[in-house]
Amino acid sequence: MTVEDALIKYLAEVTPTKAKKSTQKSERGSAKSIIPNIGQFFMQH
């Protein structure tokens, strides 16, 4: 799984559960900045 895959999943499953719309917007904006820079890297566990 890449960082981009993980962020997309997080944005789809977790972000919508956040109470504040401003938090949701902030998380989407952060992901937009992160994905082009490190989204292609694979995650290991």
N, CA, C and O of each residue as an XYZ file, in Angstrom:
180
protein
N       0.855     -1.178      0.000
C       0.000      0.000      0.000
C       0.897      1.235      0.000
O       1.858      1.322      0.764
N       0.570      2.174     -0.858
C       1.336      3.418     -0.907
C       0.752      4.428      0.087
O      -0.348      4.253      0.611
N       1.509      5.464      0.320
C       1.028      6.550      1.176
C      -0.242      7.141      0.576
O      -1.185      7.461      1.300
N      -0.265      7.285     -0.735
C      -1.463      7.821     -1.398
C      -2.676      6.912     -1.156
O      -3.762      7.398     -0.840
N      -2.493      5.605     -1.303
C      -3.592      4.661     -1.053
C      -4.138      4.816      0.361
O      -5.350      4.853      0.576
N      -3.214      4.907      1.323
C      -3.615      5.030      2.726
C      -4.370      6.335      2.977
O      -5.377      6.352      3.685
N      -3.877      7.419      2.395
C      -4.544      8.705      2.586
C      -5.933      8.718      1.946
O      -6.881      9.243      2.529
N      -6.050      8.150      0.771
C      -7.355      8.099      0.107
C      -8.344      7.301      0.951
O      -9.499      7.695      1.112
N      -7.879      6.181      1.483
C      -8.735      5.360      2.335
C      -9.131      6.134      3.604
O     -10.294      6.124      4.008
N      -8.162      6.796      4.217
C      -8.431      7.590      5.416
C      -9.454      8.690      5.120
O     -10.399      8.893      5.882
N      -9.254      9.391      4.014
C     -10.162     10.471      3.655
C     -11.579      9.962      3.388
O     -12.554     10.664      3.654
N     -11.688      8.758      2.871
C     -13.001      8.186      2.569
C     -13.693      7.616      3.804
O     -14.914      7.698      3.931
N     -12.904      7.036      4.718
C     -13.492      6.323      5.842
C     -13.479      7.079      7.164
O     -14.403      6.933      7.964
N     -12.469      7.866      7.402
C     -12.316      8.520      8.710
C     -12.709      9.990      8.676
O     -13.453     10.460      9.537
N     -12.213     10.708      7.690
C     -12.469     12.147      7.627
C     -13.952     12.508      7.701
O     -14.302     13.462      8.396
N     -14.841     11.781      7.010
C     -16.263     12.137      7.089
C     -16.872     11.987      8.490
O     -17.938     12.538      8.763
N     -16.203     11.249      9.369
C     -16.734     11.060     10.723
C     -16.342     12.185     11.671
O     -16.828     12.248     12.800
N     -15.475     13.062     11.219
C     -15.046     14.184     12.056
C     -16.205     15.158     12.251
O     -16.932     15.467     11.306
N     -16.368     15.628     13.459
C     -17.511     16.482     13.793
C     -17.440     17.850     13.113
O     -18.443     18.358     12.612
N     -16.257     18.431     13.103
C     -16.124     19.774     12.551
C     -15.827     19.739     11.060
O     -14.929     19.027     10.610
N     -16.576     20.498     10.313
C     -16.346     20.606      8.869
C     -14.973     21.213      8.592
O     -14.339     20.897      7.585
N     -14.520     22.081      9.487
C     -13.211     22.700      9.283
C     -12.090     21.665      9.399
O     -11.077     21.768      8.707
N     -12.265     20.685     10.259
C     -11.274     19.617     10.382
C     -11.256     18.773      9.118
O     -10.190     18.408      8.623
N     -12.437     18.462      8.596
C     -12.526     17.688      7.362
C     -11.818     18.420      6.229
O     -11.051     17.826      5.471
N     -12.086     19.704      6.126
C     -11.472     20.516      5.071
C      -9.952     20.564      5.237
O      -9.213     20.468      4.257
N      -9.495     20.711      6.461
C      -8.068     20.768      6.750
C      -7.369     19.461      6.372
O      -6.286     19.470      5.788
N      -8.006     18.337      6.714
C      -7.410     17.044      6.396
C      -7.326     16.835      4.888
O      -6.337     16.303      4.383
N      -8.356     17.251      4.179
C      -8.316     17.124      2.715
C      -7.204     17.982      2.120
O      -6.503     17.561      1.200
N      -7.056     19.184      2.656
C      -5.999     20.074      2.178
C      -4.614     19.532      2.465
O      -3.716     19.634      1.629
N      -4.438     18.964      3.632
C      -3.146     18.363      3.978
C      -2.815     17.207      3.048
O      -1.689     17.084      2.567
N      -3.799     16.373      2.802
C      -3.584     15.229      1.907
C      -3.220     15.695      0.502
O      -2.382     15.088     -0.164
N      -3.849     16.767      0.062
C      -3.565     17.325     -1.269
C      -2.100     17.753     -1.388
O      -1.506     17.666     -2.463
N      -1.531     18.212     -0.285
C      -0.132     18.629     -0.283
C       0.815     17.441     -0.169
O       1.898     17.441     -0.754
N       0.402     16.434      0.585
C       1.272     15.283      0.845
C       1.365     14.353     -0.354
O       2.455     13.903     -0.707
N       0.237     14.062     -0.980
C       0.198     13.059     -2.046
C       1.196     13.321     -3.174
O       1.894     12.390     -3.575
N       1.298     14.539     -3.703
C       2.258     14.744     -4.801
C       3.725     14.579     -4.365
O       4.591     14.273     -5.185
N       3.988     14.781     -3.083
C       5.369     14.744     -2.601
C       5.834     13.360     -2.170
O       6.954     12.959     -2.486
N       4.986     12.627     -1.452
C       5.416     11.319     -0.955
C       4.391     10.214     -1.203
O       4.545      9.101     -0.701
N       3.366     10.510     -1.959
C       2.298      9.554     -2.202
C       2.729      8.267     -2.884
O       2.080      7.234     -2.716
N       3.801      8.311     -3.641
C       4.245      7.148     -4.392
C       5.021      6.138     -3.542
O       5.273      5.018     -3.988
N       5.395      6.520     -2.341
C       6.188      5.627     -1.492
C       5.332      4.538     -0.875
O       4.173      4.755     -0.522
N       5.930      3.362     -0.753
C       5.222      2.237     -0.151
C       5.386      2.242      1.359
O       6.437      2.602      1.890
N       4.329      1.838      2.029
C       4.337      1.758      3.489
C       4.617      0.313      3.893
O       4.171     -0.623      3.229
N       5.348      0.142      4.973
C       5.599     -1.197      5.514
C       5.107     -1.229      6.951
O       5.052     -0.202      7.627
N       4.758     -2.402      7.399
C       4.342     -2.541      8.803
C       5.160     -3.583      9.489
O       4.959     -3.844     10.675
